């Protein structure tokens, strides 16, 4: 039998049992793809990460990210949490993770004693925009009516900085009422094979100066997510695209309706190769143990 140590932590929070839970295997050498997927399904969290030696020794690690159903090319809270664990255990203030979507840079903040307080990640790709949808097509996926969708600035649209999401602005009241409706997700996925099994909707609402968000992704095995960093960086980049500004920053609040409030601190800026964005937050360690394979 083989034993693999794991750590669980809550990400995008400074309070235990808040934020988004994550399981991290700091040394997954010798583990097969099937075993990684099985462990992610066993933990049944939105994601589980597996840390491997980098292909390029100049980088910190190769990191693989699994939902209970699929492997992800990139994700936000898994990188923030994995960066927190690796920096706490191995040191380093700037980490580089090799992932399917590209190289992810993580910058670590520490307190006066040297303890890690926050990790900030840079999305591996500039903003790209894909297919648009009508409110009639997508509102039922979130248990909403077409008039709950705000289209003054944009229609629901696929946006990505490494991991694609449909960004859909709704009214503040609709955001609170929303709920994932799996048959409607399957309807859209069946009609659009290019998004099959990958359809995830990131709802957002402007509530005064605040931005509140929710993410539904039943096809990924994540009915609702408490904090979705890879969607947050896509939204930050999209908001900068719409505003025309050179740089901006936002705090997104997610997970409130799940009883797991999360705070995602985002920035976006225009660069020579497009709009680049970052997301960061705090983490709290919850458990440690060993998996036996």
Number of C-alpha atoms within 10 A of each C-alpha: 4 9 11 16 14 19 18 21 25 25 37 34 22 18 16 15 17 23 31 26 27 26 26 26 24 20 15 20 12 10 14 10 11 9 12 22 18 16 18 24 19 11 15 17 18 28 29 28 26 23 21 20 16 16 11 10 8 8 16 22 22 19 26 24 24 26 23 21 19 17 19 19 16 27 24 28 31 28 31 26 32 30 29 29 23 17 22 17 11 8 15 14 14 16 19 20 24 23 20 17 16 14 17 23 21 26 19 23 18 14 9 6 6 10 14 21 16 23 29 26 27 25 29 22 20 22 24 16 15 12 12 14 16 14 20 13 14 22 22 20 24 22 16 21 15 15 13 17 24 17 14 7 10 13 18 26 20 23 24 24 29 26 22 23 29 27 26 25 24 25 17 17 11 20 22 15 12 21 19 19 18 17 12 17 24 17 14 17 17 13 10 11 10 11 17 15 18 19 21 25 26 25 26 26 22 15 11 7 8 12 15 20 29 27 27 28 23 22 19 20 19 19 16 21 22 29 30 27 29 26 29 32 33 34 29 26 30 23 17 21 18 10 11 9 12 12 17 16 17 18 18 24 21 28 22 18 16 13 12 21 19 26 24 26 21 25 20 28 19 19 11 7 9 14 22 24 30 27 32 28 25 24 29 23 19 14 11 13 11 12 11 8 10
